[in-house]
Amino acid sequence: FEIVSDASNDSLVNDDESGMTTVKIPMSEVQWSETPVLVKMYVVVPEIVKAAEEDGAMQVTFSDHGVQMTITNQPGKIRHVLTVRPLFGPISPDASFQRVIPGRRITVTLSKASTGDWGELTGPKETVNQ
């Protein structure tokens, strides 16, 4: 699917024809850390973590310059979406992964394409060819 949002702090709520409400997870709700080879993003919002604990509720798509996480809460018909694009540097999508620690957090681990410090999670939009 196409990544249509960016790393801004705007939280959008949209209703689609399926009756599902989409809520954009704001960057202010994302914590992150890095090593020379990895970047880890953390989401600790209790309602989002709880929704992600359900089997099949979370999908994460990695690209060379971005990541999109979608968590669908079927009973509430709410879809939480986090899109981070462009990342500060390129990643290796095949070596990146996600994990849910029940009751605590969601961790998305990004494997950097090359060793180094980013200093920031996101980069300027013009660095990514759309």
All heavy atoms as an XYZ file, in Angstrom:
994
protein
N       0.829     -1.182      0.000
C       0.000      0.000      0.000
C       0.864      1.232      0.000
O       2.048      1.176      0.278
C      -0.995     -0.009      1.162
C      -0.403     -0.249      2.510
C       0.241      0.748      3.194
C      -0.475     -1.494      3.108
C       0.778      0.542      4.436
C       0.051     -1.719      4.346
C       0.685     -0.704      5.012
N       0.290      2.332     -0.312
C       1.012      3.579     -0.435
C       1.053      4.310      0.900
O       0.052      4.390      1.602
C       0.305      4.452     -1.468
C       0.987      5.769     -1.702
C       0.243      6.582     -2.744
O      -0.637      6.037     -3.412
O       0.554      7.767     -2.857
N       2.201      4.816      1.246
C       2.335      5.617      2.462
C       2.005      7.056      2.096
O       2.645      7.652      1.248
C       3.760      5.504      3.035
C       4.032      4.061      3.424
C       3.949      6.428      4.213
C       5.424      3.799      3.905
N       0.974      7.580      2.721
C       0.492      8.890      2.326
C       0.749      9.990      3.343
O       0.653     11.145      3.021
C      -1.020      8.850      2.004
C      -1.272      8.013      0.786
C      -1.815      8.335      3.186
N       1.050      9.634      4.574
C       1.295     10.683      5.558
C       2.786     10.819      5.802
O       3.583     10.084      5.264
C       0.547     10.379      6.857
O       0.942      9.146      7.372
N       3.149     11.782      6.613
C       4.554     12.016      6.891
C       4.788     12.018      8.388
O       3.957     11.591      9.153
C       5.036     13.316      6.238
C       4.282     14.536      6.755
O       3.752     14.485      7.883
O       4.231     15.541      6.036
N       5.943     12.503      8.803
C       6.325     12.456     10.214
C       5.874     13.686     10.988
O       6.424     13.996     12.021
C       7.842     12.310     10.318
N       4.852     14.368     10.525
C       4.375     15.545     11.249
C       3.639     15.122     12.527
O       3.324     13.964     12.713
C       3.443     16.372     10.358
O       2.242     15.679     10.155
N       3.344     16.076     13.367
C       2.676     15.790     14.636
C       1.151     15.868     14.541
O       0.465     15.727     15.531
C       3.162     16.780     15.714
C       4.547     16.438     16.168
O       4.943     15.287     16.160
N       5.295     17.452     16.547
N       0.603     16.103     13.353
C      -0.846     16.216     13.213
C      -1.504     14.869     13.451
O      -1.121     13.870     12.873
C      -1.211     16.711     11.813
C      -0.662     18.092     11.538
O      -0.494     18.874     12.491
O      -0.393     18.367     10.364
N      -2.512     14.839     14.297
C      -3.273     13.620     14.563
C      -4.589     13.724     13.813
O      -5.412     14.579     14.118
C      -3.527     13.460     16.055
O      -4.244     12.281     16.301
N      -4.756     12.877     12.800
C      -5.940     12.935     11.964
C      -6.881     11.802     12.303
O      -6.457     10.697     12.602
C      -5.537     12.830     10.486
C      -4.522     13.854      9.993
C      -4.145     13.540      8.564
C      -5.104     15.254     10.097
N      -8.162     12.071     12.240
C      -9.170     11.041     12.425
C     -10.024     11.027     11.170
O     -10.565     12.057     10.776
C     -10.047     11.324     13.662
C     -11.129     10.270     13.798
C      -9.192     11.377     14.916
N     -10.126      9.860     10.532
C     -10.914      9.719      9.319
C     -11.822      8.517      9.444
O     -11.432      7.492      9.987
C      -9.998      9.514      8.101
C      -9.071     10.678      7.881
O      -9.495     11.809      7.895
N      -7.798     10.391      7.676
N     -13.023      8.626      8.925
C     -13.931      7.491      8.829
C     -13.936      7.047      7.376
O     -14.023      7.876      6.478
C     -15.355      7.890      9.242
C     -15.444      8.207     10.727
O     -14.804      7.483     11.507
O     -16.134      9.160     11.086
N     -13.825      5.742      7.139
C     -13.899      5.258      5.767
C     -15.200      4.502      5.547
O     -16.009      4.340      6.455
C     -12.667      4.423      5.392
C     -12.544      3.125      6.166
O     -13.544      2.675      6.742
O     -11.451      2.546      6.170
N     -15.409      4.035      4.316
C     -16.671      3.397      3.960
C     -16.931      2.088      4.694
O     -18.069      1.635      4.785
C     -16.756      3.174      2.437
C     -15.617      2.390      1.834
C     -14.348      3.212      1.587
O     -14.368      4.442      1.683
O     -13.311      2.587      1.329
N     -15.922      1.468      5.275
C     -16.113      0.218      6.007
C     -16.613      0.452      7.439
O     -16.888     -0.486      8.161
C     -14.801     -0.569      6.060
O     -13.874      0.096      6.897
N     -16.724      1.711      7.839
C     -17.136      2.021      9.195
C     -15.955      2.055     10.161
O     -16.120      2.280     11.350
N     -14.749      1.842      9.645
C     -13.532      1.855     10.453
C     -13.067      3.302     10.625
O     -13.053      4.076      9.676
C     -12.444      1.034      9.761
C     -11.191      0.834     10.559
S     -11.325     -0.317     11.939
C     -11.634     -1.862     11.116
N     -12.714      3.688     11.834
C     -12.156      5.003     12.114
C     -10.639      4.884     12.163
O     -10.109      4.025     12.859
C     -12.676      5.548     13.459
O     -14.101      5.635     13.390
C     -12.096      6.907     13.770
N      -9.940      5.734     11.413
C      -8.484      5.719     11.387
C      -7.957      6.878     12.223
O      -8.353      8.024     12.003
C      -7.951      5.824      9.952
O      -8.448      4.713      9.200
C      -6.429      5.812      9.924
N      -7.087      6.557     13.167
C      -6.481      7.559     14.038
C      -4.974      7.522     13.823
O      -4.335      6.484     13.995
C      -6.801      7.272     15.525
C      -6.143      8.314     16.417
C      -8.294      7.206     15.758
N      -4.410      8.641     13.442
C      -2.964      8.743     13.241
C      -2.279      8.875     14.601
O      -2.647      9.737     15.404
C      -2.637      9.936     12.356
C      -1.174     10.087     12.054
C      -0.944     11.260     11.134
C       0.529     11.512     10.949
N       0.775     12.728     10.171
N      -1.313      8.023     14.871
C      -0.540      8.100     16.116
C       0.449      9.260     15.972
O       1.297      9.238     15.075
C       0.223      6.794     16.395
C      -0.758      5.615     16.486
C       1.066      6.918     17.669
C      -0.078      4.249     16.500
N       0.362     10.277     16.809
C       1.270     11.419     16.672
C       2.701     11.060     17.078
O       2.927     10.211     17.937
C       0.674     12.473     17.602
C      -0.179     11.725     18.563
C      -0.609     10.461     17.889
N       3.654     11.713     16.441
C       5.067     11.472     16.749
C       5.381     11.777     18.209
O       6.320     11.219     18.766
C       5.973     12.290     15.824
C       5.994     11.789     14.383
S       6.526     10.058     14.235
C       8.215     10.172     14.806
N       4.589     12.617     18.850
C       4.811     12.927     20.263
C       4.592     11.699     21.151
O       5.038     11.672     22.293
C       3.909     14.083     20.711
O       2.545     13.723     20.544
N       3.907     10.677     20.626
C       3.663      9.435     21.372
C       4.721      8.374     21.093
O       4.612      7.252     21.568
C       2.278      8.870     21.017
C       1.136      9.786     21.366
C       0.938      9.955     22.862
O       1.500      9.166     23.663
O       0.216     10.892     23.251
N       5.727      8.725     20.310
C       6.771      7.768     19.927
C       8.088      8.167     20.577
O       8.545      9.296     20.435
C       6.938      7.725     18.389
C       8.051      6.767     17.990
C       5.626      7.357     17.715
N       8.676      7.230     21.300
C      10.009      7.423     21.850
C      10.963      6.617     20.981
O      10.561      5.643     20.348
C      10.064      6.935     23.294
C       9.076      7.643     24.194
C       8.926      6.953     25.539
O       9.556      5.954     25.830
N       8.044      7.491     26.367
N      12.227      6.992     20.959
C      13.164      6.224     20.148
C      14.563      6.304     20.728
O      14.896      7.187     21.513
C      13.132      6.677     18.692
C      13.731      8.036     18.437
C      13.164      9.244     18.700
C      15.010      8.310     17.882
N      14.015     10.249     18.345
C      15.149      9.707     17.831
C      16.055      7.511     17.413
C      16.287     10.317     17.329
C      17.197      8.120     16.908
C      17.301      9.517     16.875
N      15.369      5.318     20.347
C      16.782      5.284     20.742
C      17.547      4.658     19.581
O      16.959      4.060     18.679
C      16.977      4.475     22.028
O      16.626      3.118     21.821
N      18.858      4.794     19.615
C      19.662      4.219     18.545
C      20.998      3.705     19.039
O      21.498      4.139     20.090
C      19.883      5.225     17.417
C      20.825      6.356     17.759
C      21.149      7.235     16.562
O      21.284      6.731     15.434
O      21.286      8.439     16.782
N      21.534      2.759     18.290
C      22.909      2.300     18.405
C      23.517      2.546     17.025
O      22.796      2.956     16.104
C      22.979      0.800     18.763
O      22.532      0.030     17.639
C      22.160      0.469     20.005
N      24.789      2.280     16.823
C      25.345      2.477     15.478
C      24.690      1.606     14.395
O      24.717      1.963     13.220
C      26.825      2.118     15.650
C      27.107      2.468     17.076
C      25.852      2.064     17.817
N      24.038      0.503     14.767
C      23.463     -0.399     13.763
C      21.935     -0.501     13.788
O      21.329     -1.014     12.847
C      24.068     -1.819     13.855
C      25.551     -1.789     13.533
C      23.835     -2.424     15.223
N      21.288     -0.024     14.872
C      19.840     -0.155     15.018
C      19.197      1.149     15.468
O      19.829      1.956     16.146
C      19.485     -1.211     16.077
C      19.893     -2.644     15.853
C      19.570     -3.465     17.106
C      19.192     -3.215     14.642
N      17.917      1.290     15.135
C      17.061      2.331     15.701
C      15.862      1.602     16.273
O      15.289      0.728     15.623
C      16.596      3.337     14.633
C      15.550      4.285     15.209
C      17.768      4.129     14.087
N      15.483      1.934     17.506
C      14.304      1.339     18.126
C      13.292      2.433     18.399
O      13.621      3.463     18.979
C      14.661      0.621     19.424
C      15.471     -0.636     19.182
C      15.617     -1.454     20.435
C      16.362     -2.747     20.127
N      16.317     -3.667     21.254
N      12.059      2.186     17.952
C      10.945      3.088     18.216
C      10.020      2.401     19.201
O       9.770      1.201     19.093
C      10.177      3.400     16.923
C      11.032      4.071     15.881
S      10.132      4.584     14.367
C       8.748      3.522     14.267
N       9.510      3.169     20.163
C       8.665      2.625     21.217
C       7.329      3.361     21.258
O       7.307      4.590     21.269
C       9.332      2.766     22.592
C      10.737      2.250     22.648
C      11.821      3.113     22.527
C      10.989      0.893     22.822
C      13.120      2.634     22.582
C      12.285      0.407     22.882
C      13.344      1.283     22.759
O      14.625      0.808     22.812
N       6.239      2.596     21.309
C       4.907      3.160     21.522
C       4.397      2.554     22.824
O       4.348      1.329     22.965
C       3.951      2.823     20.356
C       2.557      3.353     20.637
C       4.495      3.398     19.043
N       4.047      3.408     23.773
C       3.646      2.930     25.099
C       2.227      3.344     25.477
O       1.813      3.160     26.616
C       4.655      3.384     26.192
C       6.019      2.771     25.963
C       4.741      4.892     26.259
N       1.450      3.874     24.540
C       0.076      4.283     24.814
C      -0.728      3.024     25.148
O      -0.833      2.122     24.320
C      -0.533      5.021     23.611
C      -1.977      5.414     23.897
C       0.310      6.229     23.238
N      -1.275      2.919     26.375
C      -1.928      1.674     26.817
C      -2.992      1.119     25.870
O      -3.009     -0.072     25.586
C      -2.536      2.048     28.174
C      -1.673      3.160     28.673
C      -1.278      3.931     27.445
N      -3.885      1.967     25.344
C      -4.948      1.454     24.476
C      -4.393      0.904     23.157
O      -4.927     -0.057     22.603
C      -6.007      2.515     24.201
C      -5.522      3.648     23.315
C      -6.551      4.741     23.119
O      -6.851      5.434     24.101
O      -7.037      4.897     21.997
N      -3.299      1.478     22.667
C      -2.692      0.997     21.426
C      -1.946     -0.307     21.674
O      -2.037     -1.252     20.890
C      -1.771      2.073     20.817
C      -2.606      3.310     20.458
C      -1.034      1.538     19.601
C      -1.795      4.504     20.033
N      -1.218     -0.383     22.783
C      -0.510     -1.614     23.138
C      -1.499     -2.755     23.329
O      -1.308     -3.860     22.825
C       0.364     -1.417     24.398
C       0.975     -2.738     24.851
C       1.467     -0.388     24.135
N      -2.596     -2.483     24.021
C      -3.612     -3.512     24.260
C      -4.190     -4.020     22.942
O      -4.359     -5.225     22.751
C      -4.719     -2.979     25.156
C      -5.772     -4.023     25.515
C      -6.681     -3.517     26.605
C      -7.770     -4.486     26.972
N      -7.345     -5.813     27.288
N      -4.494     -3.119     22.025
C      -5.029     -3.521     20.717
C      -4.011     -4.364     19.949
O      -4.373     -5.336     19.285
C      -5.421     -2.292     19.909
N      -2.726     -4.036     20.061
C      -1.674     -4.762     19.334
C      -1.454     -6.171     19.872
O      -0.874     -7.008     19.187
C      -0.368     -3.976     19.387
N      -1.907     -6.443     21.090
C      -1.719     -7.761     21.696
C      -2.570     -8.840     21.033
O      -2.269    -10.025     21.149
C      -2.029     -7.704     23.194
C      -1.039     -6.879     23.978
C      -1.446     -6.665     25.424
O      -2.429     -7.290     25.879
O      -0.784     -5.865     26.112
N      -3.635     -8.452     20.334
C      -4.505     -9.416     19.664
C      -3.804     -9.997     18.441
O      -3.133     -9.275     17.702
C      -5.813     -8.741     19.244
C      -6.602     -8.149     20.388
C      -7.085     -9.206     21.372
O      -7.484    -10.293     20.938
O      -7.046     -8.934     22.587
N      -3.979    -11.308     18.207
C      -3.384    -11.959     17.041
C      -3.864    -11.299     15.754
O      -5.063    -11.095     15.564
C      -3.747    -13.448     16.999
C      -2.962    -14.256     18.023
O      -1.898    -13.796     18.464
O      -3.435    -15.351     18.375
N      -2.919    -10.958     14.904
C      -3.252    -10.379     13.608
C      -3.658     -8.924     13.635
O      -3.996     -8.365     12.590
N      -3.643     -8.294     14.796
C      -4.088     -6.901     14.892
C      -3.053     -5.915     14.364
O      -3.399     -4.822     13.934
C      -4.429     -6.552     16.337
N      -1.760     -6.293     14.383
C      -0.703     -5.355     14.009
C      -0.029     -5.782     12.719
O       0.348     -6.940     12.555
C       0.342     -5.251     15.134
C       1.431     -4.232     14.824
S       2.498     -3.836     16.232
C       3.353     -5.367     16.479
N       0.107     -4.830     11.815
C       0.859     -5.031     10.587
C       1.887     -3.917     10.491
O       1.554     -2.746     10.716
C      -0.039     -4.986      9.360
C      -1.059     -6.092      9.303
C      -1.932     -5.964      8.077
O      -2.247     -4.864      7.633
N      -2.322     -7.098      7.535
N       3.117     -4.292     10.150
C       4.163     -3.296      9.982
C       4.787     -3.492      8.607
O       5.135     -4.613      8.231
C       5.239     -3.402     11.087
C       6.324     -2.343     10.890
C       4.607     -3.248     12.465
N       4.891     -2.401      7.868
C       5.496     -2.434      6.540
C       6.753     -1.581      6.578
O       6.702     -0.410      6.965
C       4.516     -1.883      5.487
O       3.310     -2.641      5.549
C       5.109     -1.974      4.098
N       7.859     -2.184      6.174
C       9.136     -1.483      6.150
C       9.524     -1.209      4.700
O       9.344     -2.059      3.835
C      10.242     -2.346      6.789
C       9.978     -2.718      8.215
C       9.440     -3.959      8.535
C      10.286     -1.847      9.238
C       9.207     -4.323      9.849
C      10.046     -2.200     10.569
C       9.503     -3.429     10.867
N      10.069     -0.023      4.436
C      10.668      0.289      3.137
C      12.066      0.836      3.411
O      12.445      1.044      4.568
C       9.816      1.311      2.374
O       9.825      2.560      3.039
N      12.830      1.080      2.375
C      14.197      1.576      2.563
C      14.261      2.871      3.375
O      15.220      3.113      4.091
C      14.874      1.814      1.211
C      15.131      0.529      0.449
O      15.081     -0.561      1.062
O      15.386      0.612     -0.764
N      13.238      3.712      3.247
C      13.264      5.030      3.886
C      12.080      5.296      4.800
O      11.826      6.450      5.166
C      13.329      6.132      2.818
C      14.617      6.134      2.061
N      15.762      6.703      2.552
C      14.940      5.599      0.859
C      16.740      6.536      1.675
N      16.261      5.870      0.646
N      11.343      4.244      5.180
C      10.189      4.495      6.019
C       9.622      3.244      6.651
O      10.024      2.122      6.342
N       8.676      3.476      7.553
C       7.983      2.379      8.232
C       6.545      2.821      8.478
O       6.291      3.998      8.759
C       8.693      1.986      9.553
C       8.756      3.150     10.526
C       8.030      0.792     10.202
N       5.616      1.890      8.303
C       4.223      2.165      8.634
C       3.707      1.025      9.487
O       3.838     -0.143      9.127
C       3.353      2.315      7.406
C       1.918      2.646      7.797
C       1.078      3.138      6.636
O       1.385      2.892      5.491
N       0.015      3.848      6.942
N       3.126      1.377     10.643
C       2.540      0.407     11.561
C       1.044      0.665     11.617
O       0.607      1.799     11.824
C       3.150      0.573     12.957
C       2.557     -0.357     14.002
S       3.363     -0.179     15.620
C       2.833      1.460     16.103
N       0.258     -0.394     11.416
C      -1.196     -0.302     11.484
C      -1.694     -1.311     12.500
O      -1.362     -2.493     12.417
C      -1.830     -0.599     10.110
O      -1.286      0.315      9.150
C      -3.341     -0.446     10.162
N      -2.478     -0.838     13.460
C      -3.042     -1.705     14.498
C      -4.555     -1.552     14.422
O      -5.077     -0.444     14.535
C      -2.528     -1.319     15.896
C      -1.010     -1.448     15.933
C      -3.181     -2.182     16.969
C      -0.366     -0.757     17.083
N      -5.232     -2.667     14.215
C      -6.681     -2.633     14.080
C      -7.332     -3.264     15.291
O      -7.063     -4.411     15.632
C      -7.117     -3.371     12.797
O      -6.448     -2.786     11.679
C      -8.616     -3.267     12.596
N      -8.195     -2.486     15.939
C      -8.959     -2.944     17.089
C     -10.339     -3.310     16.567
O     -11.184     -2.445     16.380
C      -9.022     -1.814     18.120
C      -9.896     -2.144     19.300
O     -10.694     -3.071     19.260
N      -9.762     -1.365     20.352
N     -10.557     -4.588     16.279
C     -11.807     -5.017     15.656
C     -13.057     -4.671     16.459
O     -13.997     -4.143     15.896
C     -11.765     -6.524     15.357
C     -10.800     -6.886     14.261
C     -11.158     -6.275     12.904
O     -12.271     -5.855     12.662
N     -10.175     -6.212     12.025
N     -13.121     -4.947     17.764
C     -14.360     -4.643     18.484
C     -14.727     -3.160     18.434
O     -15.884     -2.807     18.306
C     -14.075     -5.085     19.919
C     -12.970     -6.058     19.810
C     -12.153     -5.628     18.622
N     -13.718     -2.304     18.523
C     -13.980     -0.869     18.516
C     -13.972     -0.262     17.139
O     -14.262      0.908     16.960
N     -13.605     -1.066     16.139
C     -13.508     -0.592     14.759
C     -12.631      0.648     14.649
O     -12.986      1.633     14.002
C     -14.883     -0.359     14.163
C     -15.687     -1.629     14.014
C     -16.789     -1.427     13.033
C     -17.469     -2.770     12.822
N     -17.504     -3.173     11.460
N     -11.489      0.592     15.314
C     -10.529      1.690     15.267
C      -9.222      1.167     14.692
O      -8.730      0.114     15.088
C     -10.285      2.296     16.666
C     -11.577      2.902     17.202
C      -9.176      3.341     16.619
C     -11.493      3.377     18.634
N      -8.670      1.928     13.776
C      -7.386      1.590     13.171
C      -6.402      2.686     13.583
O      -6.605      3.857     13.282
C      -7.543      1.552     11.646
C      -6.284      1.224     10.903
C      -6.477      1.311      9.380
N      -7.550      0.451      8.922
C      -8.608      0.858      8.221
N      -8.756      2.132      7.901
N      -9.545      0.015      7.833
N      -5.347      2.304     14.310
C      -4.289      3.245     14.709
C      -3.162      3.111     13.691
O      -2.713      1.996     13.415
C      -3.746      2.907     16.098
C      -4.781      2.953     17.171
N      -5.158      4.134     17.786
C      -5.523      1.987     17.742
C      -6.083      3.876     18.689
N      -6.327      2.579     18.684
N      -2.698      4.239     13.157
C      -1.667      4.207     12.129
C      -0.515      5.123     12.523
O      -0.723      6.277     12.906
C      -2.228      4.653     10.757
C      -1.136      4.662      9.698
C      -3.370      3.738     10.331
N       0.696      4.590     12.423
C       1.914      5.374     12.622
C       2.727      5.268     11.344
O       3.061      4.169     10.908
C       2.743      4.833     13.792
C       4.137      5.452     13.954
C       4.036      6.932     14.335
C       4.949      4.687     14.979
N       3.016      6.404     10.732
C       3.836      6.439      9.529
C       5.035      7.329      9.799
O       4.869      8.479     10.213
C       3.045      6.990      8.329
O       1.885      6.172      8.137
C       3.886      6.981      7.066
N       6.222      6.795      9.595
C       7.451      7.577      9.748
C       8.190      7.485      8.419
O       8.730      6.441      8.060
C       8.340      7.058     10.902
C       9.554      7.955     11.072
C       7.546      6.975     12.201
N       8.142      8.594      7.676
C       8.773      8.664      6.370
C       8.961     10.125      6.026
O       7.982     10.864      6.094
C       7.901      7.976      5.331
C       8.464      8.021      3.934
C       7.541      7.301      2.967
N       7.944      7.470      1.609
C       8.734      6.627      0.969
N       9.170      5.557      1.566
N       9.058      6.854     -0.272
N      10.143     10.525      5.678
C      11.335      9.711      5.517
C      12.092      9.545      6.836
O      12.075     10.422      7.692
C      12.179     10.528      4.545
C      11.811     11.953      4.855
C      10.350     11.913      5.256
N      12.724      8.408      6.971
C      13.637      8.201      8.092
C      14.897      9.016      7.843
O      15.180      9.415      6.705
C      13.985      6.718      8.214
C      12.818      5.822      8.637
C      13.171      4.364      8.399
C      12.454      6.056     10.087
N      15.680      9.235      8.883
C      16.901     10.035      8.746
C      17.868      9.398      7.755
O      18.549     10.077      6.999
C      17.585     10.217     10.105
C      18.778     11.119     10.039
C      18.619     12.495     10.061
C      20.052     10.592      9.934
C      19.725     13.336      9.988
C      21.164     11.424      9.860
C      21.001     12.799      9.890
N      17.921      8.059      7.765
C      18.791      7.329      6.843
C      18.092      6.074      6.366
O      17.041      5.691      6.870
N      18.683      5.402      5.377
C      18.067      4.176      4.870
C      18.193      3.011      5.854
O      19.118      2.968      6.667
C      18.838      3.891      3.580
C      20.148      4.579      3.751
C      19.894      5.764      4.649
N      17.221      2.098      5.760
C      17.233      0.898      6.592
C      17.232     -0.344      5.700
O      17.009     -0.250      4.497
C      16.030      0.843      7.555
C      14.698      0.776      6.788
C      16.055      2.024      8.513
C      13.485      0.452      7.657
N      17.464     -1.485      6.319
C      17.355     -2.782      5.645
C      15.999     -3.365      6.046
O      15.865     -3.902      7.154
C      18.490     -3.706      6.080
O      19.733     -3.156      5.736
N      14.989     -3.260      5.189
C      13.644     -3.724      5.556
C      13.592     -5.188      5.985
O      12.864     -5.526      6.922
C      12.830     -3.492      4.281
C      13.547     -2.398      3.570
C      15.004     -2.643      3.873
N      14.341     -6.049      5.314
C      14.295     -7.479      5.632
C      14.872     -7.817      7.002
O      14.565     -8.859      7.563
C      15.024     -8.300      4.561
C      14.295     -8.248      3.220
O      13.084     -7.937      3.211
O      14.947     -8.515      2.195
N      15.710     -6.935      7.552
C      16.319     -7.186      8.858
C      15.614     -6.416      9.976
O      16.006     -6.500     11.135
C      17.802     -6.816      8.814
N      14.571     -5.680      9.624
C      13.815     -4.897     10.607
C      12.612     -5.712     11.075
O      12.118     -6.566     10.350
C      13.366     -3.577      9.977
O      14.499     -2.813      9.578
N      12.151     -5.437     12.310
C      11.069     -6.250     12.864
C      10.350     -5.497     13.978
O      10.803     -4.445     14.416
C      11.597     -7.595     13.387
C      12.651     -7.459     14.446
C      12.310     -7.482     15.791
C      13.994     -7.286     14.111
C      13.275     -7.358     16.783
C      14.970     -7.152     15.095
C      14.613     -7.193     16.431
N       9.227     -6.067     14.430
C       8.444     -5.475     15.508
C       8.165     -6.519     16.569
O       8.228     -7.717     16.304
C       7.132     -4.900     14.981
C       6.111     -5.927     14.553
C       6.356     -6.489     13.164
O       7.176     -5.975     12.413
N       5.648     -7.555     12.824
N       7.818     -6.026     17.750
C       7.528     -6.911     18.877
C       6.586     -6.188     19.838
O       6.698     -4.983     20.038
C       8.859     -7.259     19.531
C       8.804     -7.914     20.840
C      10.217     -8.206     21.307
N      10.170     -8.325     22.731
C      11.187     -8.444     23.510
N      12.380     -8.465     23.003
N      11.043     -8.542     24.792
N       5.662     -6.948     20.404
C       4.755     -6.402     21.413
C       5.104     -7.030     22.747
O       5.183     -8.254     22.863
C       3.279     -6.716     21.077
C       2.365     -6.174     22.173
C       2.900     -6.141     19.726
N       5.342     -6.202     23.751
C       5.535     -6.678     25.111
C       4.218     -6.390     25.824
O       3.909     -5.227     26.124
C       6.725     -5.989     25.796
C       8.007     -6.270     25.007
C       6.854     -6.457     27.245
C       9.203     -5.506     25.487
N       3.388     -7.443     26.024
C       2.036     -7.244     26.549
C       1.998     -6.371     27.806
O       2.786     -6.544     28.731
C       1.563     -8.674     26.839
C       2.333     -9.514     25.874
C       3.693     -8.859     25.800
N       1.076     -5.416     27.775
C       0.884     -4.529     28.919
C       1.934     -3.451     29.065
O       1.840     -2.612     29.962
N       2.948     -3.443     28.187
C       4.037     -2.466     28.349
C       4.266     -1.576     27.139
O       4.187     -0.361     27.242
C       5.327     -3.190     28.714
C       5.203     -3.870     30.075
C       6.498     -4.348     30.645
N       7.433     -3.260     30.787
C       8.750     -3.413     30.617
N       9.258     -4.574     30.318
N       9.557     -2.380     30.760
N       4.608     -2.200     25.984
C       4.966     -1.362     24.832
C       5.025     -2.168     23.533
O       5.078     -3.394     23.546
C       6.305     -0.673     25.051
C       7.491     -1.615     25.014
C       8.809     -0.854     25.132
N       9.902     -1.788     25.226
C      10.548     -2.078     26.332
N      10.221     -1.485     27.466
N      11.530     -2.954     26.332
N       5.059     -1.409     22.459
C       5.350     -1.945     21.137
C       6.741     -1.442     20.787
O       7.033     -0.251     20.946
C       4.356     -1.421     20.086
C       2.933     -1.839     20.449
C       4.739     -1.903     18.690
C       1.875     -1.074     19.683
N       7.600     -2.334     20.337
C       8.940     -1.945     19.901
C       9.082     -2.264     18.424
O       8.834     -3.396     18.004
C      10.033     -2.697     20.686
O       9.857     -2.449     22.082
C      11.429     -2.242     20.270
N       9.459     -1.269     17.634
C       9.754     -1.460     16.219
C      11.256     -1.253     16.070
O      11.768     -0.176     16.384
C       8.971     -0.477     15.329
C       9.337     -0.663     13.862
C       7.472     -0.650     15.537
N      11.953     -2.302     15.631
C      13.406     -2.257     15.499
C      13.775     -2.111     14.031
O      13.395     -2.942     13.201
C      14.050     -3.523     16.083
O      13.678     -3.625     17.470
C      15.573     -3.470     15.986
N      14.498     -1.044     13.713
C      14.931     -0.755     12.358
C      16.414     -1.061     12.243
O      17.218     -0.572     13.039
C      14.682      0.713     12.012
C      13.271      1.238     12.280
C      13.218      2.744     12.041
C      12.266      0.512     11.414
N      16.779     -1.856     11.271
C      18.180     -2.179     11.030
C      18.742     -1.161     10.035
O      18.279     -1.069      8.891
C      18.294     -3.595     10.461
O      19.629     -3.909     10.175
N      19.712     -0.382     10.469
C      20.301      0.638      9.597
C      21.011     -0.023      8.415
O      21.662     -1.055      8.574
C      21.296      1.496     10.371
C      20.669      2.345     11.452
C      21.726      3.147     12.184
C      21.137      3.995     13.291
N      22.189      4.718     14.034
N      20.908      0.593      7.244
C      21.572      0.064      6.046
C      23.087      0.233      6.142
O      23.836     -0.551      5.554
C      21.043      0.749      4.792
N      23.529      1.241      6.897
C      24.964      1.436      7.121
C      25.170      1.910      8.555
O      24.305      2.549      9.142
C      25.553      2.435      6.125
O      24.890      3.664      6.211
N      26.308      1.593      9.100
C      26.638      1.928     10.476
C      26.813      3.435     10.634
O      27.376      4.100      9.768
C      27.944      1.215     10.888
O      27.765     -0.178     10.703
C      28.305      1.477     12.332
N      26.332      3.958     11.753
C      26.514      5.375     12.044
C      25.433      5.892     12.962
O      24.478      5.196     13.277
N      25.599      7.136     13.406
C      24.629      7.788     14.272
C      23.742      8.696     13.429
O      24.234      9.441     12.590
C      25.331      8.610     15.357
C      26.024      7.733     16.378
O      25.506      6.632     16.647
O      27.067      8.146     16.905
N      22.450      8.625     13.681
C      21.511      9.483     12.979
C      21.307     10.793     13.727
O      21.217     11.831     13.121
C      20.166      8.790     12.821
C      20.138      7.689     11.803
C      21.184      7.214     11.065
C      18.992      6.938     11.412
N      20.758      6.206     10.246
C      19.419      6.012     10.436
C      17.665      6.941     11.796
C      18.539      5.111      9.835
C      16.800      6.059     11.206
C      17.238      5.152     10.224
N      21.164     10.730     15.040
C      20.900     11.931     15.819
C      19.446     12.376     15.781
O      18.982     13.045     16.686
N      18.730     12.031     14.713
C      17.307     12.335     14.571
C      16.633     11.126     13.943
O      17.263     10.359     13.217
C      17.090     13.559     13.697
C      17.651     14.836     14.287
C      17.309     16.049     13.435
O      16.209     16.098     12.880
O      18.171     16.928     13.344
N      15.347     10.966     14.204
C      14.612      9.838     13.639
C      14.224     10.082     12.189
O      14.281      9.178     11.357
C      13.353      9.563     14.469
C      12.486      8.377     14.053
C      13.289      7.075     14.063
C      11.272      8.265     14.959
N      13.853     11.308     11.883
C      13.385     11.619     10.524
C      14.344     12.545      9.805
O      15.131     13.261     10.415
C      11.985     12.271     10.559
O      12.056     13.468     11.320
C      10.963     11.319     11.176
N      14.254     12.508      8.490
C      15.084     13.368      7.649
C      14.216     14.261      6.805
O      12.987     14.172      6.830
N      14.823     15.137      6.024
C      14.038     16.023      5.164
C      13.313     15.247      4.069
O      13.821     14.265      3.563
C      15.082     16.981      4.577
C      16.386     16.299      4.753
C      16.245     15.356      5.919
N      12.112     15.706      3.710
C      11.289     15.005      2.713
C      11.996     14.842      1.377
O      11.828     13.851      0.700
C       9.981     15.749      2.485
C       8.986     15.568      3.555
C       7.695     16.228      3.158
C       6.650     15.962      4.221
N       5.346     16.494      3.834
N      12.801     15.822      0.978
C      13.410     15.774     -0.347
C      14.468     14.664     -0.488
O      14.935     14.413     -1.585
C      13.981     17.124     -0.757
C      15.036     17.688      0.174
C      14.430     18.518      1.312
O      13.211     18.577      1.486
O      15.226     19.122      2.060
N      14.822     13.976      0.609
C      15.815     12.915      0.517
C      15.219     11.617     -0.007
O      15.940     10.680     -0.302
C      16.470     12.622      1.884
O      15.454     12.169      2.796
C      17.194     13.819      2.430
N      13.906     11.534     -0.141
C      13.246     10.309     -0.567
C      12.583     10.523     -1.918
O      11.796     11.445     -2.095
C      12.166      9.880      0.463
C      11.461      8.631     -0.011
C      12.799      9.645      1.818
N      12.909      9.668     -2.860
C      12.226      9.727     -4.157
C      10.884      9.040     -4.018
O      10.806      7.919     -3.586
C      13.054      9.015     -5.231
C      14.361      9.744     -5.488
O      14.415     10.951     -5.392
N      15.400      8.987     -5.807
N       9.833      9.710     -4.382
C       8.483      9.154     -4.229
C       8.072      8.408     -5.470
O       8.343      8.676     -6.534
C       7.498     10.266     -3.924
C       7.911     11.021     -2.699
C       6.992     10.807     -1.525
O       5.867     10.358     -1.668
N       7.456     11.115     -0.348
